[in-house]
């Protein structure tokens, strides 16, 4: 039994008894003329993380809202322009929050309209 001759590092395929093969092209994942496929760790993973964060925030806000309603059950007097009304505190606070949100969204819409007209 004979031992093979040691090869020098960096010279693969220098055995004169075997024909040298051309270097193989790198494997392609797409056919010519088609768009490249997205990797599985691309936007799909980011969307999954985003959905998980959104779901977590939704659960958190829901729990906080339920606690808010449970702790604000007392009745308060609300003085309107034309009348005085008794209502639960949570209802008064939610109405104020909704009206505040509407004012902010209206101000944002006015700002966007002004920018578009420039």
N, C-alpha and C positions, 0 to 999 in steps of 0.2 A: 504494500500500500504506500502510495506516495502522498506527500503533503502538498497542498497547493502553494503556489508562490504568493507571498504577501503582496498586496496592492498598496500603492501609495494613496494617501488620503486625497480625495478630490479628483481621482481619475477612474471613474467607474467604466466598466466595459472595455478595458484595454487588453483583454485576452485576445491574442491574434487568431486563435482557433475558432472563435465565435464572431459572426458578423455583427457589426454595430448597428443598432436600431436608431432610426431618427427619433428625436425628442417628440413625445406626445404633446399635442396641444392641451391647454388647460381645459377641464370640463366646463361646458356651458350649460346654463339652466334654461336658456331660451332658444328658440329657433330663429334663424335669420329673418328679419322683417317683423318680429313681434316685440312687444314691450317687455322689459325685464320684470320678473315676478318680485313681489315684495317679500322681504324676509319675515319669518314668523315673529321676530322680536321687534318689528317696526312699529307702525301705528296701531296695530291690533292690540299689542300689550299696553300701549299708552291709553288706548280707549278703555280697556278693561280696568286699568288702575283708576282712570277718571270716573268710570261708573261706580267703582267701589267707594271712592271718596264721596261722590255725590250721594250714594245710598246711605253712607255713614252720616253725612251731614243732615240728610232728610230725617233719619231716625233721631238724631240728636235734637234737631229743631222741633220735631213732633213731641218728644218727651218734655222739652222745656216748655212748649206751649200748653201741654196738658197740665204740668205743674203750675204754670202761670194761671190757668183757669181755676184750678182747685184752690189756690191760695188767695184769689181775688173775687170772692163771692159776695162780699158785703154790698149793700145798696147805697148809692150816692145820689145826691141831688145835682142835676145838670141844668144850668141856667142857659136856655136858648134865647134868642132875640125876642121871640114872641111868647114863650111859655117856659115853665119850669117842669122838668121831667125827672122822675125817679127811675134809675136803671142800675143794673149790676155794674160794678167798677170795671170788670173785665170787658164788658160791652163798650163802655165809654173809652177805655184805653185802645181797644181794637179799632173802633171807629176813628179815633184820633190818628192811629198809626196808618190806617188805610188812606185817610185824607192827606196825611203828610207824604205818603208814597206817591199819591196821584199828583200832588204839587211838584214833587221832585221830577217825576217823569214828564210832566208838562213843561217844566223849565228846560229839561234836556231836549225835548222835541223842538222847543223854540230856538234853542241854541244851534241845533243841527240845521234847522231851516235857515237861520241867518248865515251859517257857514256855506250852505249850498248856494245861496243867492249872491254871494260875493264874487 
